[in-house]
């Protein structure tokens, strides 16, 4: 986090970014190119996508196991 904050050159642009993604604006300011910022955000998205999918699947399995074992509230209804 500290290294990201050292790479910010213009805090007002960061606060009022057109994209609504401050992290993308930090990458754009650090690399000075829109393509480089897109590449870093895309790599981050690719890395986090399977993690989010896996967490959703494991949460569903936990709820299914609780429901199967009558561990959820009102599961007898």
N, C-alpha and C positions, 0 to 999 in steps of 0.2 A: 504494500500500500504506500509506503514511504517513497519507494522508487517511482511509482506512478505519479505521485504528487510533485516530485522533482522534475518530471518531464512536461508539466503544464507550463505553457508560456503565457496564456491569456485566460485568466479566470472568468472574466465576463463572457467571453465566447463559450466557455465550458458551461456556464450556468444557463445561457440562452441558445443552446445548440438547436439547429433546425431539425436534426434527426430525432431528438428526444432521448438519445443514448449518450450519456456523458462519457462512458468508457470508449465508445467509438470516436468521440471528439478528442479524447486524450491520445488515442492511437494516431489520429490524423495529425495532431500537433507534434507528436514525437517523430513521426515518419515524414511529415510534410507532403504526403500524397494520399489521395482518397483511395486509390487501389490497394496500397499497403495496409491502410486501416481496415478496408473491407476484407482483405486476406486474413488479417489477425482475428477479426470478429468472426469470420466464417470458420476458421480453425477452432476457435473457442466454441462455436455453436456445434460443430461436428463432434468435439470432444464431450460436450455436456449432454448432447441428445441421447445417446445410449444410457447414460447415467440416470437421466430423468425417466426414461422408459423403464429401466430396471427397477427403479424405486416405486413406480406406479404398480408394476407387476407384483413386487414383493408385498406391498401394502394390500393389494387385492387378495393375495394368498393368505395373509394374516387374518383379514376379515372373514374370509371363507372358513378358515380353521376355527375361529371363534364362533361363528354361526353354527358350524357343524357340531361343536361341542357344547352348544347352548351357553356360551359365555357372554353374549351380547345382551344388553337390556331388551326386554320384551321379546326374547327369542322363543319363548313358549307360546306366544300369542298367535 
